[in-house]
Amino acid sequence: MKNNLRRILVAMLLGVCVYGAFVVYRGVDEIGRSLEHFQASAFVVACALAFGNYVLRYLKWEFYLARLDIRGVKKSDSFLTFLSGFVLTVTPGKVGEVFKSLILFETHGVPITRTAPIVVAERATDVVGIVVLIIASASLGFSGGLLWAGAGSALVLALLLVVGHRGLSLWLIGLVGRLPGKLGKIAPKLEAAYESLATMLKPRNLFVPSLLSAAAWMLECLSLWVILGGFGESTSVALSTFFYATSTLAGAIVPVPGGLGVTESALMGQMTTMGHVEGSTATAAMILVRFATLWFAVLVGFVALSLMKRRYPGLLAKEPKDGKPAAAPKGEAA
């Protein structure tokens, strides 16, 4: 856990540097004047919309747990476990969200190999949902979004083709098994994980999660729209959706923590060039929307993890041994 905390601190420092560079570039005084006219209530609404995103994505988590026939997890524990994954949301590609699989193992003994593939399925359906939003907004006249939609669709299609072809997937896992050292030893775990992933990415298990993803990310697109409105900008919902969705997709494709630098640059560039938002206002809006979505998620994750540790005092206190969970609720045996 200490190593994870170091990574979070490094990502936070990186974020400070990125935002600081944008502020200096645009001008501290100009951004300050923009913030003077900002309606603070808009930021509160943006955070509420972001939390709505988390709730809808939690429903995806529950959907996948049910499809994998994972029972005996209380809804309250499941919700806090899901939110705890946001602690590492600033990891590249958000792969750190597999952290919730570790929590589920330590608290309920569910093997990590059964639930870790959920993270991959979540990311795949998130991309599908975001691509749907890009196509929808691009259809209103923003043809540039079709390029991003095509790239995202190609990535999703490639993933589905590999996972859907059992022979190809097992052959690739077999190649890993032939590698020397520790890499070769993870092949059996990859095979077990593949079985879960193949189940989750079947066509009948993709529609509902992808629909939930589209609705969830639409809420964060609305966060940008609300924040721009707080500055007195009249940017349309469609344009705000296009800006946020394409920037999020760009940040997801590039393997940097939380898309830092990539998402921000894309978001600001589109607001100023396509939305005709004044530079200092665009910078302030970008920083506020990133705090309301990315960094608010990290904060929510820490709160959820703290609540889980109160219920399961031994959570993350030591390394799991003998395949048994390392923690148990107060007054219960592990």
Secondary structure, DSSP 8 states (H G I E B T S, - for coil): -HHHHHHHHHHHHHHHHHHHHHHHHH-HHHHHHHHHT--HHHHHHHHHHHHHHHHHHHHHHHHHHHHTT-----HHHHHHHHHHGGGGTTSBTTGGGGHHHHHHHHHH---HHHHTHHHHHHHHHHHHHHHHHHHHHHTTT-TTHHHHHHHHHHHHHHHHHHHH-HHHHHHHHHHHHTSSTHHHHTHHHHHHHHHHHHHHTSGGGTHHHHHHHHHHHHHHHHHHHHHHHHTT----HHHHHHHHHHHHHHHHHS-SBTTTTHHHHHHHHHHHHTS---HHHHHHHHHHHHIIIIIHHHHHHHHHHHHHHHHSTTTTTS---TT--S---TTS--
